[in-house]
Structures are given as C-alpha cells and as structure tokens.
Amino acid sequence: MTTVERLHVPGTRAPGDAVLSVRDLNVRFNSENGVVHAVRGVDFDLMPGKTLGIVGESGSGKSVTSMAIMGLLPDAAEIDGSVMLKGQELLGLSDSQMCKYRGSELAMIFQDPLSSLTPVFTIGDQIVEALTVHNPKMSSKAKAARAVELLRLVGIPSPEARLKSFPHEFSGGMRQRVMIAIAIANDPRVLIADEPTTALDVTIQAQVLEVMHKAQEETGAALIMITHDLGVVAGMADDIMVMYAGKPVETGTVDQLYYSPRMPYTMGLLGAVPRVDKSAQTSLVPIEGMPPNLLTAPTGCSFAPRCPLAGPECLDGEPALLTVADDGGAGHRAACVKLAQLADVDVHEVFKAPPVPVSRFAGVPREERGTVLRLNDVKKHFPLMKGSLFKKRIGTVKAVDGISFDVREGECFSIVGESGCGKTTTLLEIMEFNKDQPGEVEIGGLNSKSAVSGSQKQAMRKELQMVFQDPTGALDPRFTVYEVLAEPLQNQGMPKEQIRKRIMELMRLVGLQPDHVNRFPNQFSGGQRQRIGIARALAVNPKLVVLDEPVSALDVSVQAGVINLLDKLRAELGLSYLMVAHDLSVVRHISNRVAVMYLGKIVEIGDVDSVFDSPRHPYTRALLSAIPVPDPEAERTRERIILSGDLPTPLDAPQGCNFASRCPIFAALPEEKRSTCLDLEPPLESGGTDHRFACFFPDRELDADMLVQHETADAGGL
C-alpha cells in the first residue's frame, strides 16, 4: 500500500495569536490518467473566534483542503506543506496521534448528517462517545448531563427524552444540530463546516446557521465555512478565500471581496448569483467553459481560458497572490496580472450579461393569454395503515389538500415551500393525469376526467414534459445523447430522417455541440447534462415544461447559464414553465407568478414581485427573510425571522390554521384572538391585483421582542 507522503516545507511562520496556520499545502492523488494536483499552495491564518469562508466551484479543492487539515484523506494521497495548530505540526502525525486532536482541538461538521451519524446507536450514545474518547475520567452522570446540555444548546426540544432517539427519528435540520452538538462537545479551538446547509430548506438553514453562530460564541472557536453559497458567507464570514483550480486566487475581508473584487473569477461568481431582494432587471452572468484539468500544472493563469480579459501576458506563468495596494485595507490579495487595471472596473463590465430575452407574450395581458394548465381543488390523501396481517387504517396523510391555480401561455409559475409541504406531490398528480384523482387537472384543453382513451392521453403527454432535479440520474448511462433524444421522438412515430434533423436542432438550441451526440452522459459536465435533459423535454414541442429543482445540483456559475437558457427558450418558443424550487433567489429571477405552499395548502399566491416585495402571510415573510443575500452590509442590517421547529407531519395537521404552531404572530396574540386561528381555516383573501393570502392577521408587525420571545419559548432556549 502506498503510504502518505508528507514533506514539511518551512515557510513564513504564522502570527503568534493564530490558532491554525496553513502554509504551502499541496495534495496530490494518483489516478489512472496520472497525478491529480487537487490542492496547490494553500496559505492562510485562522484567528481565534473568527470565521474564514472558503468558496469556489466544485473541484476547486475546498473540501480536500479541509480533509487534509483533519487528517482524513486516504493513505494514497501525497501531502506536503505545513498545518500548525497552536504551534503543533499536524502533517506527519499517524492516525492514532491525530485522534488526540480530532474532536478535542479540531472538529468537523459534515455536509450529510444522515451518513455521518451511526444509524444503530442512539443520539445520546454518540454524544457520550465523543466525550468519552477525550475525557476518560469523566463520570457517566457528568457525560449524560453534558449531552443534555449540548442538545439544549443547539435547540433540540425535550433533550432528556431525545437522547434515546435514533438518527432516523430526527428531521434533516435536527440531525445537523446533533452533528453540531457532537462537534462542540469538547470545546474545540477550530470548527470546520463543509457545506453544512446545502441539503436543508431555507428556514432550517437559517436555524442551523444561528445554532453555529451561537456554538461559536459559546466555545470561542475559530470557524472555517466551506460553501458555494455566497449569501451564507456574506453573513457569516470575517475573511474569505476564493479557490480555483486547487489554489487561492483571491483573499481578503468579506467587505473587500464583495465590494472591491480584483480577480475576474471572483467577479464572475458575484455576477452569477440571483438576488432574492431585487427584481430581475438583467440576465445573470454565466462563466463560460469548464475548470482546467489538474493532471498537469498550468503554465499560465488557470482561469485564462474562461476569462473575458485574458491576453497573451496571462499565459506567461501562473500569477502569484499579490497585495492590492490601493484598496486601503490590509490582507487583500489577488492573483491577476491585470490587478491595477481592475481597480475601478464594475463586475458587469468584465462579464457581459446576455440581453434579456423578450417573449411574444410580453405585451399581452395575462387574462388574454390561453390557459396551458389548470388545477381545480386537486387533492392527494394517503391512508396510514398499521398491522402486518390484518391492516387497520389509523389516519390519513393529506399531502395535497385542495390546490387550485392556472398557468398561462409564456409564463413561469413556481411553487415554493419547505420539504414535505406537497410541492413534488402536486407535480406528480399533474404528470399522472389520473381520472380517479379528486379534483380536476386540465392540460392543453384536455381534462383528466374526460381523457380516457390512449390517444387522448398520448396527446396530453405530448403537451407536457419534465426536467428532473438530478441530470445524472435522469439520463440512462447506457444510451448515447442521440439515443436519449431520439426516444421520445420514436414514441411519437417520427420518421428516422426527421429524427436526426430534429436532434441536431435540439443540440444547437440548448447550446451544445451537434457533433457530441454520440457521447455518453458521463462524458459531459453537470451543467451540460442538465442541458441534455432540457433538450429531451423540448424534443416533442411541448407547451408546458415542468421543472423539478432544475438547478439545485449545479454550481452557481453553471446555474446562471442554465437559468439564462431557460429564459431564452421560454421567449423564443413561447413555452410555459411550472417550477418547483427551494431557492427563492432563482424563483425571483425567473418566475412571473409564485405560490407558497405549507402542509398541503397554498397560503399565498400571486405576481412574483407583489409576493416578494409585500409578503402578507407570516410563513412567506419567514421564508424570504431566511434567504441569505450576497451583500455583507445587507446581511448585517436586514431583519431575520427564524422559525422554530420543523414542518409538522400532515398526519397531525391542526383543525384551524396549519401554520399556527410555528407562527410568531400567533404566539404574540392575546388569548381571546388565538381561538380564531385554532378553530377556523383562513381562506385565500385578495391582497391586491393578482395577490392572495390565507391569514387572519396579515397586517400585524413582527417586532424583535416578539421574535425573541417566540424563539425562546419554542426552540429549546435558542
């Protein structure tokens, strides 16, 4: 077995008060095609109590850097450089020696808490184990008390009882809180969080970020936040390191990088992010191309092939990180030979946003457009059964409970809400087109109650196509792109000669090379695979395209290109979109109308600007306030509503307002008014032109004291 190669490179020592100092860190992996230079020369100092944000696209070396610091890379990795923890060199230590530091001095919060927690041990056992490893003399009673204290600290209700629960009995947000509790159990000096909120809903993300902030205050730990979400680091980080092709390309304070970026790659990342707090006036700025292959060391700037400012001088050696002398602040460095030229250049002058596409329906009032999709009182209830031999119905799960809306020609209608609110079930009910389902679904003039013949259903399905969340799982790996695109055309009976012509048109339409049709899906990037999925959906010229989280699995730079493509196709082809998404920034940018769902019901619906700029339902206000904004000053000053707890199960839906159990307005109401919310279900009332909401007290303000009181009462002391 190849052993880990650790060559200590003496370099400039860190300041005496740095808790963690990384110098010239390099990581290489052997592969079938050669040596991959995953991390190349990472340097940073982490101060006590401070947060360093590490951002960049997938494959930039962020996670490998954190795993190298923790000593969790495989034995085959070749590592050199220096990682100093309060004067102690960590590189070169054996796994057993590193165990002394992991969990006590260094702790990590992983991206997926479900796979990080052991499913056969209770939560209490796993917290106690973390305490026992580093505190062997600690009594059992003290460890149990500390475990309860930790769960209470991270906001787990009834911590004494939940110690006996298993990981699968917790929601995703609660499992991530448990991971944080285990990480801070021994008061570590350094916390490393690797994409800790990627898989969480926005409201749960806000809770977890608040817990992390509180944990950092309690322990005084320094924090490394690894993320691709520029909004998260804007509100959490003190300093930021932008990585590209395995090495840092810009470092500085959060204000320096957001307001005075000097590396074109940083400018591109900032331009590619949609804003939830601003209406879309321009297209997003995609970063064209792909990151370089790290099998060979770059001979010039690694970003040059994708940089709109690149010139011959950029290809003559890889630029070093140089101090930005005219920035007025210390510590701002960027790796660009045109550093001085970028002093007064606006982000949008470097990366030109494509023109905003104009649809032929732009000047047509909504009420005069044709209806592409209409839902009327659609329901989906699942019986809950108990027993193995003689099953007995013990309840009903109302996943979708009376949904009504319509989608007109040329518009994008989005459904938003937390996981479990019924968004995807609504899509499935539309796609199934079942005549026995409660309520009516009408697509292209065909009604689910009357379309019973095979020809009628085939005609309906031609009008409705779907783009899935995961392009890798949606495309058959055994089929070439040609076969993937040809399949729906063959099902419609199109002749072979016309199929080939149509496939070439589709490849050009979605921005792919037509001569790549004989490649397999695994030979394309994530963004290209999603474009193939879009091309397949457009193959039969549908009127409505259903988008199920179409960009959630993509990097922010690739996401921008796919969003622009969807906008362009809608304008050119006159398409209508029905989109489900949890990223409200994307929804704000691409949508015309939006519906907010909670526990199977629509609680607010209307024009996207009306709903986002003047939300009336407290749940909508909480969702919008939970979305991080890529603007440090805005993050410091904006009010945030942090909902307590998780989405209730539809099985135990209350009789009156479904949101009452988590509503900060309800918690502050006098007793005589609470009965209204508990006994009556609020109807959708008009809040203006094309804006309706379901709330009895929409005009009641959410003041700071109300929120703090509600969180303390219901969130276990947070």
Residue pairs with C-beta under 8 A, 6 or more apart in sequence:
1 75
1 76
2 30
2 75
2 76
3 75
4 73
4 75
4 76
4 77
4 78
4 79
5 78
5 79
5 80
6 79
6 80
6 91
6 92
7 80
7 81
8 80
8 81
8 82
8 89
8 91
8 92
9 23
9 24
9 80
9 81
9 82
10 82
11 23
11 24
11 43
11 82
12 23
13 21
13 84
14 21
14 23
14 45
14 84
15 45
17 47
17 48
18 45
18 46
18 47
18 84
19 46
19 47
19 48
19 85
19 86
19 189
19 190
19 222
20 45
20 46
20 69
20 83
20 84
20 85
20 86
20 189
20 190
20 222
21 44
21 45
21 46
21 82
21 83
21 84
22 42
22 43
22 44
22 45
22 65
22 69
22 81
22 82
22 83
22 84
23 43
23 81
23 82
23 83
23 84
24 41
24 42
24 43
24 80
24 81
24 82
25 39
25 41
25 42
25 43
25 65
25 68
25 79
25 80
25 81
25 82
25 83
26 37
26 39
26 40
26 41
26 42
26 78
26 79
26 80
26 81
27 37
27 38
27 39
27 61
27 64
27 65
27 68
27 73
27 77
27 78
27 79
28 35
28 36
28 37
28 38
28 77
28 78
28 79
29 35
29 36
29 38
29 76
29 77
29 78
30 36
30 76
30 78
31 295
33 295
34 295
34 296
35 78
35 295
36 294
36 295
37 246
37 294
37 295
37 297
38 61
38 64
38 246
38 294
39 61
39 64
39 65
39 68
39 246
39 247
40 61
40 245
40 246
40 247
40 294
40 297
41 81
41 247
41 248
42 61
42 65
42 81
42 241
42 243
42 247
42 248
43 248
44 52
44 241
44 248
44 251
46 52
46 190
46 222
46 224
47 222
48 189
48 220
48 221
48 222
49 216
49 220
49 221
49 222
50 222
50 223
50 238
50 239
51 216
51 222
51 223
51 224
51 225
51 236
51 237
51 238
51 239
52 222
52 223
52 224
52 225
52 237
52 238
52 239
52 240
52 241
53 225
53 226
53 227
53 232
53 233
53 236
53 237
53 239
53 240
53 241
53 254
54 62
54 65
54 66
54 224
54 225
54 226
54 227
54 240
54 241
54 243
55 62
55 226
55 227
55 228
55 230
55 233
55 240
55 241
55 242
55 243
55 269
56 62
56 228
56 242
56 243
56 244
57 228
57 244
57 291
57 555
57 556
57 557
57 558
58 228
58 526
58 555
59 291
59 294
60 243
60 244
60 245
60 246
60 291
61 243
61 245
61 246
61 247
62 194
62 226
62 243
63 194
63 195
63 226
64 73
65 243
66 108
66 192
66 194
66 224
66 226
67 73
68 77
68 79
68 83
68 91
69 83
69 90
69 106
69 192
69 224
70 98
70 102
70 106
70 108
70 192
71 90
71 93
71 95
71 98
71 102
72 108
73 79
79 91
80 91
81 91
82 89
82 91
83 89
83 90
83 91
84 90
85 101
85 105
85 106
85 189
85 190
86 105
86 189
88 101
90 98
90 101
93 101
99 133
102 108
103 130
103 133
103 134
103 185
103 186
103 188
104 134
104 186
104 188
105 188
105 189
105 190
106 188
106 189
106 190
106 192
107 182
107 183
107 184
107 186
107 188
107 190
107 191
107 192
107 221
108 183
108 191
108 192
108 193
108 194
109 176
109 179
109 180
109 183
109 191
109 192
109 193
109 194
109 196
109 212
110 116
110 179
110 194
110 196
111 194
111 195
111 196
111 198
111 199
112 199
113 167
113 172
113 175
113 176
113 178
113 179
114 167
114 168
114 172
114 175
116 179
117 123
117 126
117 167
117 175
117 178
117 179
118 126
118 167
119 166
119 167
119 168
120 166
121 129
121 166
122 163
122 164
122 165
122 166
123 151
123 162
123 163
123 164
123 165
123 166
123 167
123 170
123 178
124 144
124 147
124 163
124 164
126 178
126 182
127 146
127 147
127 150
127 151
127 163
127 178
127 181
127 182
127 185
128 143
128 144
128 147
130 182
130 185
130 186
131 138
131 143
131 146
131 147
131 185
131 186
132 138
132 143
134 186
135 143
135 186
138 146
144 163
146 185
147 159
147 163
147 181
148 159
148 160
148 163
149 159
150 181
150 182
150 184
150 185
151 159
151 162
151 163
151 177
151 178
151 181
151 716
152 159
152 716
152 717
153 181
153 184
153 214
153 215
153 218
153 717
154 177
154 178
154 180
154 181
154 211
154 214
154 215
155 177
155 207
155 211
155 644
155 715
155 716
155 717
155 718
156 162
156 174
156 177
156 178
156 181
156 716
157 645
157 714
157 715
157 716
158 716
159 716
162 170
167 175
167 178
170 178
171 204
171 646
171 647
172 199
172 200
172 201
172 204
172 419
173 200
173 201
173 204
173 207
173 208
173 646
174 646
176 196
176 197
176 200
176 204
176 208
177 207
177 208
177 211
179 196
180 196
180 208
180 211
180 212
180 215
183 191
183 215
184 191
184 215
184 218
184 219
184 221
187 219
187 220
187 221
188 219
188 221
189 221
189 222
190 221
190 222
190 223
190 224
191 212
191 215
191 216
191 219
191 221
191 222
191 223
191 224
192 223
192 224
192 226
193 212
193 223
193 224
193 225
193 226
193 227
194 226
195 226
195 227
195 228
196 208
196 212
196 225
196 227
197 204
197 205
197 208
197 209
197 227
197 229
197 232
198 227
198 228
198 229
200 208
201 418
201 419
201 582
202 418
202 582
202 583
202 584
202 623
202 626
202 627
203 418
203 622
203 623
203 626
203 642
203 643
204 418
204 646
205 232
205 626
206 625
206 626
206 640
206 642
206 643
207 642
207 643
207 644
207 715
207 718
209 232
209 235
209 236
210 642
210 718
211 718
212 223
212 236
213 236
214 718
215 221
216 223
223 236
225 232
225 233
225 236
225 237
227 233
228 555
228 556
229 556
229 628
230 269
230 270
230 273
230 556
230 630
231 273
231 585
231 627
231 628
231 629
231 630
231 635
232 628
233 240
233 254
234 254
234 258
234 628
234 629
234 630
234 631
234 632
234 634
234 635
235 628
235 629
235 632
235 635
235 636
237 254
238 253
238 254
239 251
239 252
239 253
239 254
239 331
240 250
240 251
240 252
240 253
240 254
240 257
241 248
241 250
241 251
242 248
242 249
242 250
242 251
242 257
242 263
242 265
242 266
242 269
243 249
244 265
244 291
244 302
244 303
245 291
245 292
245 294
245 298
245 302
245 303
246 294
247 302
247 335
248 321
248 335
249 263
249 265
249 266
249 302
249 303
249 321
249 334
249 335
249 336
250 257
250 261
250 262
250 263
250 265
250 266
250 321
250 333
250 334
250 335
251 321
251 331
251 332
251 333
251 334
252 324
252 327
252 329
252 331
252 332
252 333
253 329
253 331
253 332
254 632
255 632
255 633
256 324
256 327
256 329
256 331
256 332
257 266
257 332
258 270
258 630
258 631
258 632
259 632
260 324
260 327
260 332
261 267
261 270
261 334
261 342
261 347
262 324
262 327
262 332
262 334
262 336
262 339
262 342
262 343
263 303
263 334
263 335
263 336
264 303
264 307
264 308
264 309
264 336
264 342
264 350
264 351
265 287
265 303
265 306
265 307
266 334
267 342
267 345
267 347
267 350
267 351
268 285
268 287
268 306
268 350
268 351
268 557
269 287
269 556
269 557
270 347
270 630
271 284
271 285
271 347
271 348
271 350
271 351
271 353
271 560
272 284
272 285
272 286
272 287
272 556
272 557
272 559
272 560
273 284
273 556
273 560
273 585
273 630
274 280
274 284
274 560
274 563
274 585
274 586
274 588
274 589
275 585
275 588
275 589
275 629
275 630
276 584
276 585
276 588
276 612
276 624
276 627
276 629
277 629
277 634
277 638
278 588
279 588
279 609
279 612
279 613
280 588
280 589
280 590
281 356
282 348
282 353
282 356
283 353
283 354
283 355
283 356
283 357
283 564
283 567
284 353
284 560
284 561
284 563
284 564
284 589
285 347
285 348
285 351
285 352
285 353
285 560
286 351
286 557
286 558
286 560
286 561
286 564
287 306
287 351
287 557
287 560
287 561
288 306
288 561
289 305
289 306
290 306
290 525
291 302
292 298
292 302
292 305
297 318
298 318
299 315
299 317
299 318
300 314
300 315
300 316
300 317
300 318
301 307
301 310
301 314
301 315
301 318
301 319
301 335
301 336
301 337
302 318
303 310
304 310
304 314
304 315
307 314
308 350
308 351
308 352
309 338
309 341
309 350
311 338
313 337
314 337
314 338
318 335
319 335
319 336
319 337
320 335
321 333
321 334
321 335
322 333
322 334
322 335
322 339
323 332
323 333
324 332
324 333
324 334
324 339
326 340
326 343
336 342
342 350
354 564
354 568
356 567
357 567
357 568
357 570
357 571
357 572
358 571
359 410
359 570
359 571
359 574
360 410
360 571
360 574
361 369
361 409
361 410
361 411
361 574
362 410
364 410
366 408
366 411
366 690
369 408
369 409
369 410
369 411
370 408
370 409
371 406
371 407
371 408
371 409
371 442
372 407
372 408
372 409
372 443
372 444
372 463
372 543
372 544
372 576
373 406
373 407
373 430
373 441
373 442
373 443
373 464
373 544
373 576
373 578
374 405
374 406
374 407
374 440
374 441
374 442
375 403
375 404
375 405
375 406
375 426
375 430
375 439
375 440
375 441
375 442
376 404
376 439
376 440
376 442
377 402
377 403
377 404
377 438
377 439
377 440
378 400
378 402
378 403
378 404
378 426
378 429
378 437
378 438
378 439
378 440
378 441
379 398
379 400
379 401
379 402
379 403
379 437
379 438
379 439
380 398
380 399
380 400
380 422
380 425
380 426
380 428
380 429
380 437
380 438
381 396
381 397
381 398
381 399
381 401
381 438
382 396
382 397
382 399
383 393
383 395
383 396
383 397
384 393
384 394
384 395
384 396
384 397
384 651
385 391
385 392
385 393
385 394
386 392
386 393
386 394
395 651
396 651
397 649
397 650
397 651
398 599
398 600
398 650
398 653
399 422
399 425
399 600
399 650
400 422
400 425
400 426
400 429
400 600
401 422
401 599
401 600
401 601
401 650
401 653
402 439
402 600
402 601
403 422
403 426
403 439
403 597
403 600
403 601
403 602
404 439
404 602
405 413
405 595
405 602
405 605
407 413
407 544
407 576
407 577
407 578
408 576
409 543
409 574
409 576
410 570
410 574
410 575
410 576
411 576
411 577
411 592
411 593
412 570
412 576
412 577
412 578
412 579
412 590
412 591
412 592
412 593
413 576
413 577
413 578
413 579
413 591
413 592
413 593
413 594
413 595
414 578
414 579
414 580
414 581
414 587
414 590
414 591
414 593
414 594
414 595
414 608
415 423
415 426
415 578
415 579
415 580
415 594
415 595
415 597
416 423
416 580
416 581
416 582
416 584
416 587
416 594
416 595
416 596
416 597
416 623
417 423
417 596
417 597
417 598
417 623
418 582
418 598
418 647
419 582
419 647
420 599
420 647
420 649
420 650
421 597
421 598
421 599
421 600
421 647
422 597
422 599
422 600
422 601
422 650
423 580
423 597
424 548
424 580
426 580
426 597
427 466
427 546
427 548
427 578
427 580
429 437
429 441
430 441
430 443
430 464
430 546
430 578
431 464
431 466
431 546
433 441
433 443
433 448
433 451
433 457
433 460
433 461
434 448
435 448
435 449
435 450
435 451
435 452
437 448
440 447
440 448
440 449
441 447
441 448
442 448
443 460
443 463
443 464
443 544
444 459
444 460
444 463
444 464
444 543
444 544
446 456
446 459
446 460
446 463
450 456
451 457
451 460
462 492
462 540
462 541
462 542
463 542
463 543
463 544
464 542
464 543
464 544
464 546
465 488
465 536
465 537
465 538
465 539
465 540
465 542
465 544
465 545
465 546
466 537
466 545
466 546
466 547
466 548
467 530
467 533
467 534
467 537
467 545
467 546
467 547
467 548
467 550
468 474
468 533
468 548
469 548
469 549
469 550
469 552
469 553
470 553
471 521
471 526
471 529
471 530
471 532
471 533
471 553
472 521
472 526
472 529
474 533
475 484
475 521
475 529
475 532
475 533
476 483
476 484
476 521
477 520
477 521
477 522
478 520
479 487
479 520
479 521
480 517
480 518
480 519
480 520
481 507
481 516
481 517
481 518
481 519
481 520
481 521
481 524
481 532
482 503
482 517
482 518
484 521
484 532
484 536
485 502
485 503
485 506
485 507
485 517
485 532
485 535
485 536
485 539
486 499
486 503
487 536
488 536
488 539
488 540
489 498
489 499
489 502
489 503
489 539
489 540
490 499
492 540
494 502
502 539
503 517
503 539
504 514
504 517
506 535
506 538
506 539
507 513
507 514
507 516
507 517
507 535
508 514
509 535
509 538
509 569
510 531
510 532
510 534
510 535
510 538
510 565
510 569
511 531
511 561
511 565
512 528
512 531
512 532
512 535
516 524
521 529
521 532
524 532
525 558
526 553
526 554
526 555
526 558
527 554
527 555
527 558
527 559
527 561
527 562
530 550
530 551
530 553
530 554
530 562
531 562
531 565
534 545
534 550
534 562
534 565
534 566
534 569
537 545
538 545
538 569
538 573
538 575
541 573
542 575
543 575
543 576
544 575
544 576
544 577
544 578
545 575
545 576
545 577
545 578
546 577
546 578
546 579
547 566
547 577
547 578
547 579
547 580
547 581
548 579
548 580
549 580
549 581
549 582
550 562
550 566
550 579
550 581
551 559
551 562
551 563
551 581
551 583
551 586
552 581
552 582
552 583
554 562
559 586
563 586
563 589
563 590
566 577
566 590
567 590
569 575
570 576
570 577
577 590
579 587
579 590
579 591
581 587
583 627
584 612
584 623
584 624
584 627
585 627
587 594
587 608
588 608
588 612
591 608
592 607
592 608
593 605
593 606
593 607
593 608
593 690
594 605
594 606
594 608
594 611
594 612
595 602
595 604
595 605
596 602
596 603
596 604
596 605
596 611
596 617
596 619
596 620
596 623
597 603
598 619
598 647
598 658
598 659
599 647
599 648
599 650
599 653
599 658
599 659
600 650
600 653
600 658
601 658
601 694
602 684
602 694
603 617
603 619
603 620
603 658
603 659
603 693
603 694
603 695
604 611
604 615
604 616
604 617
604 619
604 620
604 691
604 692
604 693
604 694
605 611
605 684
605 691
605 692
605 693
606 687
606 688
606 690
606 691
606 692
607 689
607 690
607 691
610 687
610 688
610 689
610 690
610 691
611 620
611 691
612 624
614 687
614 688
614 691
615 621
615 624
616 687
616 691
616 693
616 695
616 698
617 659
617 693
617 694
617 695
617 698
618 641
618 659
618 663
618 664
618 665
618 695
618 702
619 659
619 662
619 663
620 693
621 641
621 702
622 641
622 642
622 643
622 664
625 638
625 639
625 640
625 641
626 640
626 641
626 642
626 643
628 635
629 635
629 638
639 702
639 704
641 664
641 702
641 707
642 707
642 711
642 715
642 718
643 662
643 664
644 662
644 710
644 711
644 713
644 714
644 715
644 718
645 661
645 662
645 714
645 715
648 654
648 658
648 661
648 662
654 660
654 661
654 678
655 678
655 679
655 681
656 676
656 677
656 678
656 679
656 680
656 681
656 682
657 663
657 666
657 677
657 678
657 680
657 681
657 682
657 694
657 695
657 696
659 666
660 666
660 674
660 677
660 678
662 714
663 677
664 702
664 706
664 707
664 710
665 697
665 700
665 702
665 706
666 674
666 677
667 706
667 709
667 710
667 713
667 714
668 700
668 706
668 709
668 710
669 677
669 697
673 697
676 696
677 696
677 697
680 696
681 694
682 694
682 695
682 696
683 694
684 692
684 693
684 694
685 692
685 693
685 694
686 692
687 693
687 698
711 718
712 718
